Amino acid sequence: MNEEKRARTVLMLCHDQHLDRRVVAQAQSLIATGHKVTLVALSFGPEGSREITPEGIDLVRIGLANIIPENPVYQGYIGRQHGLNALLNRLANRMPAHLRIFNAGFRYASRINWELYRATLLLTYRNRSLHDPLPFRSAFVNSAAELEGDVIQVHDLPALEAGVELASKRNVPLVYDAHELYPEQKSFSTIQRKICSEAEARLIKHADLVFAVNESIGLEMAKRYAIDTPATLLNAIDPPPSFDPDARYDLLREKTGLGKNRRILLFQGGFAPNRNLENLVKSFAAVETPDIDLVMMGFGPFGEVLQDIARKHGVLDRRVFFLPAVPQSELLQHSASADMGIIPYPHVDLNSYYCTPNKLFEFIQAGLPILANQSPELDRFVVQQGFGVARPMHRAKDIALAVDYAFSRQEISDWKTRLLSHRLNFTWQTQSASYLEAMRPVIEAAEATDQLRDDRQVIS
């Protein structure tokens, strides 16, 4: 990217509230090459805001009050409510003496309308907790209307329709970064998956460049949407300057009180359902190797459920220990304090089957041998790279057998050596070069369009 040329602004759209590490890393790479990044994301409350982040990102947050679904169910609810308001006003104007009765009737009718809305949502989307899976178009379009953007980059499906609309109106390139197979989430009902699949199939063809988080997901997207195979961009990380891969860290033993004669298997990350964590905790009642303990270091209210399971199976604070999550700047030091890391995610959907979670690259940078559930991408990184072992993990018994098997392997020291010698191949620095190279023709196309527009203005 020629630094003599005018800096371009990449306008990013992301429906998250907590900024994904992947999004921030891409923005930092662009900023480091002299470009500007404006990121539109969701606020944590009803009001919007704008700030410059420490990374130099112009962060615009959409107030949650501005997210208005456009599906027919919601529109029907609003239409009925407007009708009730109009009726109330007419009656109040004609018979003001009965306003108290009319107000009571309005409140009662509004409650009925609300319950009808909820019932219709359930009938339409077949999901008690999630309704319209794509409610963000108007919120992103309106919030980005006055923001500069020579290139539009969308992070994940919920903001893609807005991105297509903005890019089309401005005649600028569109980049789509699919963080996962969004329609394949376990939490979605059949109708919600259908809605998302049809939307992605329709919209993805407008993108000038598509990224996927790994090769398997990229190939799946190319097959189902009849597009060129997306460019693979891994969720890799750069180790913080404070981390020394050759140092001996012992933070987990210090925090749990475990002796040096104990070997530690580490799970780190969010505590949530559908991650096989219940079976992981249960498995330590059946792990036969006597000197292995499990440390669960993470966050989320589901941790209380996991602690109850550990207590019920008699392993809480005996063979299973819980620690709170630590800041990213301290994460690798804690990871390196274990003897092995585990990725037990079950194959509850295609995302899980094809997963390359953040912890995979955290373990790699920490030089920590890995025990993973068998799946195409984990086999590719863990087994084929010689970083650890993959075993089936369908039940608690399977995990116990996998733990015993992994810790019995003489190759553990070889895994550690290979991790330390190859870890720099899986940093964000290497991925950043690939990202910028893929973005280069897109930004050049934006520059060409801009030059053509300037030439036409001179002629006119």
C-alpha positions, 0 to 999 in steps of 0.5 A: 500500500503506497504511503504517498497516496491518500489514506483510505478509511475502512468502515467496519460493521460488527454486531458485537458489543465486546470487540472481537480480538479478530476485529481489533487485530485487522483494524490495527493492521490497517492503521499501522499501514497508514489507513483509517478505521471506523468501526460501528458496533453495538452499545451496552445500553440504549444510548449510542456513543463515539470514541477513539480507542487506544488502538486508534479505532474510531469507534461508533456504538449504536444505542440498543434503542435504535435496533428496530426489527423489520420482520413482519411479526414486529411490524404487525405488533407495531401496527396494532399498537398504533391502531390502539393509540389512534383509537384511544385518542379518538375516544378521548377527544369525543368523550373526555369524561371517560378518559380514565376508563379508556386508559385502563382499556388501552393498557389491557389491550396493549398487554394482550397485543404484547402477549400476542406478539410473543406468541406469534414470535414463538410460532414463527421462529420456533425459539423461546429465547431467540427471535428475529436472527437478523434485526440490524439492517436499519440500525447500521445503515442509519448509524453509518449514513454520515460516516466516511468509508472508502471500503465497507468491511462487514464482520459476520452475517447480522450486519451484511445486509447493511453493508451491501446496501451501504457499499451499493449506494456509495459504489465502493468495495465490500469485504465480508469476514465470516467469523463462523458458519453463522446459520449453523449455530446450535441455538437457532431453530430450523426456521432461523437457520433457513432465514440466515442461510437464505440471507447469506446466500443472497448477500455474499455474492455482492462481496468483492472479498470474503474471508473465512476463519479456517480452510474447512469453513471456507470450503463449505461456504464455497460449496453451499454458496457457489462462490470462489473459496474465501481467503483463510484468515486465522484467529492467531495472536501475537504474544505480549512482549512480557511473555517469555516462551522459554521461562518456567511459569507456575502461576496455576500451582500458586493459585490452586495450591497444587504441588509440583508433583501434580500435572495440570490439564487446563481448560481456559475460556468461556463457561457455557453450555454446548461446549462439553464442559459438563462431561469434562468435569465429570470425567475427572471422577474416572481419570485413572492416572493419579497425578493429573488435575484439571484447572478450569480457568474462565468466566460466565455464570455457567461456571456455577453449574460446572462447580455443582457437577464437580461437587456432586462427583466428589472432585471439586477442589480435589481434582478439579479446580476453578479459577477466574479468567485473567487479562489477555496480557497475563493469559499466556503466562497462565497457559504456560503454567499447565502441562497440557491444554484441552479443547473438548468442544463437541460436534453439536453443529458444523461450527463446532465440528470445524472449529479453530477456537481462540484457545487453540492459538493461545495454547500454541503461543504458550508452547502448551501441548494440546489434547483436542476432540477429533475434528478436521481443523483440530486434526490439521493443527494439533495432530498434523503439526505435531502439537499434541493429540486428538481423541474422540470425546463424546462422553465423560468416559471418552474424555477420561480415556483421552486424558489418560492416553495423552498424559501417557505419551512419551511424545509430550516433550516432542510436542513441546519442542515442536510448539516452541520452534514453530509457534511464530508461524501462527502469530497474527503478524503472519496473518496480518501480512496475508490480510493486507495482501488480500485487502490491497487490490480492494483498496486499490479498486477504491482508489481507482473509483475515487480517481474516476469520480474526481476526473468526472468532476473536473470534466463537468 
